[in-house]
Amino acid sequence: MSTARLSSKGQLIIPMPIRKAHGWDAGQELEVIDSEEGLFLKTKKPFRETSIDEVAGSLPCSGKARSLADMEQAIETGMKERHA
């Protein structure tokens, strides 16, 4: 088990083996979660969590709309080309 010491400025140095194991470099943002058993550090995600309803239709689309049959045909054609 590794130990760490809190500095007078409130900074905590995470031991190198733990930083390497998690791929944490200088500047890495971590979420600090307080629980009854202690603190939990979790890598902060670069974007907030979203649902499909929030992002559906957010990408620009150009050209005419395609039908389901058009998409299935394109997939079939691509598969045939890939495995030919």
Buried (B, 14 or more C-beta within 10 A) or exposed (E): EEEEEEEEEEEEEBEEEEBEEBEBEEEEEEEEEEEEEEEEBEEEEEEEEEEEEEEEEEEEEEEEEEEEEEEEEEEEEEEEEEEE
